[in-house]
Amino acid sequence: MEPTLRIRENLPGPEDLLIDAEIWMHDSNELHDLAETIVNRQERFAWMVVDAWLTKHGQLLIDKE
Protein backbone atom coordinates (compact mmCIF):
# COMPACT_ATOMS: atom_id res chain seq x y z
CA MET A 1 0.00 0.00 0.00
CA GLU A 2 1.32 3.44 -0.92
CA PRO A 3 1.47 6.26 1.61
CA THR A 4 -0.83 9.15 0.81
CA LEU A 5 1.41 11.72 2.44
CA ARG A 6 4.84 11.96 4.00
CA ILE A 7 5.68 14.32 6.82
CA ARG A 8 9.34 14.99 7.42
CA GLU A 9 10.32 17.50 10.04
CA ASN A 10 13.60 18.28 11.75
CA LEU A 11 12.86 18.90 15.39
CA PRO A 12 15.10 21.17 17.44
CA GLY A 13 16.64 19.47 20.39
CA PRO A 14 19.76 17.92 21.83
CA GLU A 15 19.45 14.86 19.60
CA ASP A 16 18.02 16.65 16.54
CA LEU A 17 15.05 14.30 16.34
CA LEU A 18 13.68 13.50 12.92
CA ILE A 19 10.06 12.60 12.33
CA ASP A 20 9.60 10.62 9.16
CA ALA A 21 5.95 9.66 9.27
CA GLU A 22 3.63 8.04 6.78
CA ILE A 23 -0.10 8.59 6.98
CA TRP A 24 -2.12 5.78 5.47
CA MET A 25 -5.42 6.64 3.88
CA HIS A 26 -7.24 3.45 4.85
CA ASP A 27 -6.78 3.19 8.61
CA SER A 28 -7.51 5.89 11.19
CA ASN A 29 -6.04 3.65 13.93
CA GLU A 30 -2.64 4.12 12.30
CA LEU A 31 -3.16 7.88 12.50
CA HIS A 32 -3.85 7.57 16.22
CA ASP A 33 -0.69 5.52 16.77
CA LEU A 34 1.37 7.96 14.73
CA ALA A 35 0.01 10.99 16.58
CA GLU A 36 0.72 9.30 19.91
CA THR A 37 4.32 8.61 18.87
CA ILE A 38 4.83 12.21 17.81
CA VAL A 39 3.24 13.58 20.98
CA ASN A 40 5.61 11.44 23.03
CA ARG A 41 8.57 12.91 21.15
CA GLN A 42 7.51 16.51 20.69
CA GLU A 43 3.99 17.67 21.62
CA ARG A 44 3.88 20.79 19.52
CA PHE A 45 4.31 18.84 16.27
CA ALA A 46 1.39 16.45 16.79
CA TRP A 47 -0.98 18.89 15.09
CA MET A 48 0.83 18.26 11.79
CA VAL A 49 -0.41 14.69 11.68
CA VAL A 50 -4.01 15.55 12.46
CA ASP A 51 -3.99 18.52 10.08
CA ALA A 52 -2.53 16.48 7.24
CA TRP A 53 -5.02 13.65 7.75
CA LEU A 54 -7.99 16.01 7.88
CA THR A 55 -6.76 17.86 4.80
CA LYS A 56 -6.43 14.65 2.82
CA HIS A 57 -9.63 12.99 4.00
CA GLY A 58 -11.62 16.22 3.96
CA GLN A 59 -10.69 16.68 0.30
CA LEU A 60 -11.68 13.09 -0.46
CA LEU A 61 -15.08 13.66 1.17
CA ILE A 62 -15.60 16.87 -0.80
CA ASP A 63 -14.63 15.16 -4.06
CA LYS A 64 -17.17 12.38 -3.46
CA GLU A 65 -20.08 14.80 -3.04
C-alpha positions in Angstrom: 0.0 0.0 0.0 1.3 3.4 -0.9 1.5 6.3 1.6 -0.8 9.2 0.8 1.4 11.7 2.4 4.8 12.0 4.0 5.7 14.3 6.8 9.3 15.0 7.4 10.3 17.5 10.0 13.6 18.3 11.8 12.9 18.9 15.4 15.1 21.2 17.4 16.6 19.5 20.4 19.8 17.9 21.8 19.5 14.9 19.6 18.0 16.6 16.5 15.1 14.3 16.3 13.7 13.5 12.9 10.1 12.6 12.3 9.6 10.6 9.2 6.0 9.7 9.3 3.6 8.0 6.8 -0.1 8.6 7.0 -2.1 5.8 5.5 -5.4 6.6 3.9 -7.2 3.5 4.8 -6.8 3.2 8.6 -7.5 5.9 11.2 -6.0 3.6 13.9 -2.6 4.1 12.3 -3.2 7.9 12.5 -3.9 7.6 16.2 -0.7 5.5 16.8 1.4 8.0 14.7 0.0 11.0 16.6 0.7 9.3 19.9 4.3 8.6 18.9 4.8 12.2 17.8 3.2 13.6 21.0 5.6 11.4 23.0 8.6 12.9 21.1 7.5 16.5 20.7 4.0 17.7 21.6 3.9 20.8 19.5 4.3 18.8 16.3 1.4 16.5 16.8 -1.0 18.9 15.1 0.8 18.3 11.8 -0.4 14.7 11.7 -4.0 15.5 12.5 -4.0 18.5 10.1 -2.5 16.5 7.2 -5.0 13.7 7.8 -8.0 16.0 7.9 -6.8 17.9 4.8 -6.4 14.6 2.8 -9.6 13.0 4.0 -11.6 16.2 4.0 -10.7 16.7 0.3 -11.7 13.1 -0.5 -15.1 13.7 1.2 -15.6 16.9 -0.8 -14.6 15.2 -4.1 -17.2 12.4 -3.5 -20.1 14.8 -3.0 
